[in-house]
Amino acid sequence: MNLDGGRARLYSALKTLQAHWDNTEPHWQDAMKHQFVEQILTPLQDQTAAALQAIDQMEVILHQMRRDCEGDSFDIYGS
């Protein structure tokens, strides 16, 4: 299992969102902007960053599992 592709797509989507926000933000100056930032944008950015961190941690664990299992013949029945 390789998580790189999904991680790259998620990271790219976050960067695209940020670029669009950077273009939109200066032109949006009302209370709804602040509500959007507080209720939608900031939580989405935080959750995406947490997901990226979790993917990175999972990748380390999967790499370790692959390394531990390479070249060894395991008998799952213990015989």
C-alpha positions as CSV (number, residue, x, y, z in Angstrom):
1,M,0.0,0.0,0.0
2,N,1.3,3.4,-1.0
3,L,-0.2,6.6,0.4
4,D,1.9,9.0,-1.6
5,G,-0.7,9.5,-4.4
6,G,-3.5,10.3,-2.1
7,R,-1.3,12.5,0.1
8,A,-0.1,14.4,-3.0
9,R,-3.7,15.0,-4.2
10,L,-4.8,16.2,-0.8
11,Y,-1.8,18.5,-0.4
12,S,-2.4,19.9,-4.0
13,A,-6.1,20.5,-3.2
14,L,-5.1,22.4,-0.1
15,K,-2.7,24.6,-2.0
16,T,-5.2,25.2,-4.7
17,L,-7.8,26.2,-2.1
18,Q,-5.3,28.6,-0.5
19,A,-4.4,30.2,-3.8
20,H,-8.1,30.8,-4.6
21,W,-8.6,32.2,-1.2
22,D,-5.6,34.5,-1.5
23,N,-7.2,35.9,-4.7
24,T,-10.7,36.2,-3.1
25,E,-10.0,37.4,0.4
26,P,-9.0,41.0,-0.4
27,H,-12.3,41.5,-2.3
28,W,-14.6,40.1,0.4
29,Q,-15.1,42.5,3.3
30,D,-18.3,41.7,5.2
31,A,-19.5,39.7,8.1
32,M,-20.1,36.6,6.0
33,K,-16.4,36.5,5.2
34,H,-15.5,36.3,8.8
35,Q,-18.1,33.6,9.4
36,F,-16.8,31.6,6.4
37,V,-13.2,31.9,7.7
38,E,-14.2,30.8,11.2
39,Q,-16.7,28.1,10.4
40,I,-15.4,26.7,7.1
41,L,-11.9,27.7,6.0
42,T,-9.9,27.5,9.2
43,P,-11.4,24.2,10.3
44,L,-10.9,22.7,6.8
45,Q,-7.3,23.8,6.8
46,D,-6.7,22.5,10.3
47,Q,-8.4,19.1,9.5
48,T,-6.5,18.8,6.2
49,A,-3.2,19.5,7.9
50,A,-4.0,16.9,10.6
51,A,-4.9,14.4,7.9
52,L,-1.6,15.0,6.1
53,Q,0.2,14.5,9.3
54,A,-1.7,11.2,9.9
55,I,-0.9,10.1,6.4
56,D,2.8,10.8,7.0
57,Q,2.7,8.8,10.3
58,M,0.9,5.9,8.5
59,E,3.5,5.9,5.8
60,V,6.3,5.5,8.3
61,I,4.5,2.6,10.0
62,L,3.8,0.9,6.6
63,H,7.4,1.4,5.6
64,Q,8.6,-0.2,8.8
65,M,6.1,-3.1,8.3
66,R,7.4,-3.7,4.8
67,R,11.0,-3.6,6.0
68,D,10.3,-6.0,8.8
69,C,8.6,-8.5,6.5
70,E,11.0,-8.3,3.5
71,G,12.9,-11.5,2.8
72,D,11.4,-13.4,5.7
73,S,9.2,-16.4,5.2
74,F,6.6,-16.2,7.8
75,D,4.5,-19.2,8.8
76,I,1.3,-17.7,10.0
77,Y,0.3,-21.1,11.4
78,G,3.4,-21.5,13.5
79,S,4.3,-24.9,12.2
